[in-house]
Amino acid sequence: MTVHIERPSGRELELALAMLEPWRRVTRPTFEGLERVPDEGPLLFVGNHTLFGVLDVPLFFGELYQRKGIFLRALADHAHYRLPVWRDLLTRFGAVDGTRENCAALMRAGEPILVFPGGGREVAKRKGERYQLIWKERLGFARLAIAHRCTIVPFAATGVEGMFDIVLDANDFLATPIGKAYQRLGLRADIVPPLVRAAGSTLLPRPAQLHFQIGAPIRAAEHGGDPDDTAAAKALRDVVRAAVRSGIDDLLDRYPE
């Protein structure tokens, strides 16, 4: 299977980075562990998806590109590809619909891939879920990593979820008549975003520093060579999840919110 992946021009990348600069100055992001990123692939970056999903990921992309020359290919939640203009923008900057087939094609091409096993559900957090990993029992990324003998680069991100307090979440919405009608229409209830309150009871995020930590690489080959071995895939997933969780906890210990 051939997947056509857009890549922005140098000028477009420069413009995107320039547009990020004001946000970078406000959030003063820190990046730890860039020296741990292997020089050879295939590489699969796996991390936690913070609330709303768009306030920190672009900075992570930009840092890897500027410091390591890595242009990440993000596996996006299927819901993104139902939005005409938004999906075109994502595609233009290297994202693909997060199907197993697309991921396998990218790995065969040696492209560095970014995946959030928590997907849209982890972005649409409920009350009391701050920095929780909501990966459920997903094994897709682990099976693909084993199949293509790639190196997983675990990373953690903090800062965003300390900017907001959740006032109403999906559970509150789905308990209303409108929410019940929403469910009857068969629409995805798991990705309904929360209503939040920030500084001054506005929707603007309260100023906070963002932090990223890259953990030690995890060699998928050390967990067997059969992607259909469910026990091996679970073991690999659990190792990666523990690494991401450890990174989150370490950052929160040193940079409490």
Secondary structure, DSSP 4 states (H G I P E B T S, - for coil): ---------HHHHHHHHHHHHHHHHHH--EEE-GGGS-SSS-EEEEEPPPTTSSSSHHHHHHHHHHHH----EEEE-GGGGGSHHHHHHHHHTT-EE--HHHHHHHHHTT--EEE-TTHHHHHSPPTT-TT----TT--HHHHHHHHTTPEEEEEEEESGGGS-EEEE-HHHHHTSHHHHHHHHTT--STTPPPEEE-GGGSSSPPP---EEEE---EEGGGG-S-TT-HHHHHHHHHHHHHHHHHHHHHHHHHS--
